[in-house]
Amino acid sequence: MLLASAGNVPFWSTLVRSVGGLRPANLPLLLGAFSIIALFFNACLTLASFRFIAKPVLIVLVFCAAGASYFIANYGVVIDKAMMQNVFETDTREACELLSWHMAFSVGLLGLLPAWLIARADIGFPQGLRGLLVRAGIAGGSLALAVLLLVLLFKSLAPAVREHRELRFLLTPTNTIQALHGYLRSKWRTPLVVAPLGRDAMRGRARAGNGRRTVTILVVGETARAKNFSLNGYRRETNPLLARQPGLINFSRVASCGTATAVSVPCVFSALGREHYSDTRAASQEGLLDVLAHAGFQVLWRDNNSGCKGVCDRVAFEDLSQPAPGDPLCEGGECHDERLLAGLPELIRNGTGDLVVVLHQKGSHGPAYARRYPSGFGRFGPVCTTNEFEQCSRASIEAAYDNTILYTDYFLSKTIDLLRASAAMEGVDTAMLYFSDHGESLGENNMYLHGAPYMFAPSEQTHVPMMLWMSDGFSGRFGIDRTCLMARRDQPVSHDNVFHSVLGMLDVNTAVLNPKLDLFRACTRTAS
Ligand SMILES: [Zn+2]
């Protein structure tokens, strides 16, 4: 209780602010959040409650909490990996500057006094098997109660924590432990070497074809879930334009690799597949874009999101997420996805080689769905316009989300129109492959947003849209049979297929291509 309250003044003041102030209506939520944290700490501490262990652990934690709280409150610092590095690698002069009577008093009051009380306290520890069972019971019970409260309060807490990521670093002593762990891990980690992949990649005979260039656009969606696409049978007409795009192939059963951008994006561009994926493994090996570059494609990543998570490190990158003054596509400090198409026709016209462009959308990122689309796309309503979900009905949250899908429908359709026009005017063969990184929960089982552990993740978070469009020249030159792909569009596939299918679609020959995962393999006429 002491750890959760006195040691965490900055955490609570930020949480109170992020749920909309200290109002009577917010009291149940704040009390609930407090109980969750107190129960969680209780569960952890119970596991350490053995004679000779309990007291030292408690005293160290109390001091950590007191020190961290003091620095957060007085310097506004964030306790993270970098901060730990400062603490351990600082010189004495710098350290002395930070010491003050105020600090001594604050840490003394919050640390020394409780530590003294703990040291003096006469704690009885239950012994033997009964003792172990009692501890397991207390820890399990506290944890279960904390999880139950978390489920009940998820709708209100999730947006607050999502919008205020700093909360994670404000909760002591977990921030100190987490930061220390991160610091030691990065200190002892061997330096990252990126292993080459697919250096043997060569474009096949189809590229020689008629001497025409190819332009392929990969659209990486954000937080779009398959369920809310009318192409997949959703009750609202969220895909009016894509439904009228001739030749569009919609894959209806696609599973994502992760439930968060930081997992799905590196995973989908790696050759690892979901089973073998880990962030370090993906970061220490080249990916799809590198293989395409080895095969001689010019590769460009255009971003309207928070970067490419390392997958475009060795190819050209354009950040289009920062609003330019006077750009009508930008409002409120961010830009709508159409901006990703700016200058693209010229780029295609003036290009010399075969081009692969990745467009990374802002898409349907929450919780502020209503900010993700221009006002003309507010077709469904009434919409939730705040990121404080407890003030909105489920229906208004979903309506705002559906408008983001309506805007993505427009964006994708416009991308296809652009590629069709380029194919006709510039004599290039063009194609677009779109897939979303992960889905989103919109209140099903009281879950919101995304990021659930994959094993327990609901299908709303893992079932993603994917679609393909090819110009006639493109499918003709690569011998891709549209009818054959159409017939297979309802088969279960996943992000694991993307790496191999993009290489297969572009007739890239390399030993790293696994034909079993290439969706085009069965539908391509081999050049005679
Ligand atoms: Zn994402």
Boltz pocket constraint, residues with backbone or C-beta under 6 A from the ligand:
constraints:
  - pocket:
      binder: B
      contacts: [[A, 221], [A, 222], [A, 223], [A, 260], [A, 261], [A, 262], [A, 437], [A, 438]]
      max_distance: 6.0
